[in-house]
């Protein structure tokens, strides 16, 4: 697929190795660079952007600038999404190299920036990756478990693994979109992002 300036891509992003699936369906400008896609994914999944990340498209790794890294990576701020992927291709966004959260973005078709849909809450930061999250869910499902009180205190009383808040995500995406539009003409199409009320 050829990406033209002003076109948009629809992504269905899913956390790997978690069942039932945690996913988001997003619309992003084709000319948004991977550093912008990173910021949108942080908001959409509820991450706090407190860990390293990278993208893998085929055999090519795209990463952050200003990070001492032994692995060769193409700078993500120089890589527009529409230029590095094709329709039907898959790429992986990896966040937090300790917990190793991998997000797949396999399905895309031309379309604006917003979260269209999703399922379930994002796992808490630093919970131990997929195995740690499964353990957290197991403990929280049984108030009689000896770890229940500590785990509940750690994640907070408001944490509900089944909750997905599209409107809240879109309000946060709208804030970042306005900031990005003001700082970069390459992502001017982000202005099309609408706030959900």
Buried (B, 14 or more C-beta within 10 A) or exposed (E): BEBEEEBBBBBBBBBBEBEEEBBBBBBBBBBBBBBBBBBBBBBBBBBEEEBEBBBBBEEEBBBBEEEEEEEEBBBBBEBBBBEBBEEEBEBBBBBBEEBEBBBBBEBBEBBBBBBBEBEBBBBBBBBBBBEBBBBBBEBBEEEEBEBBEEBBEEBEEEBEBEEBBBEBBBBBBBEBBBEBBEEBEBBBBBBBBEBBE
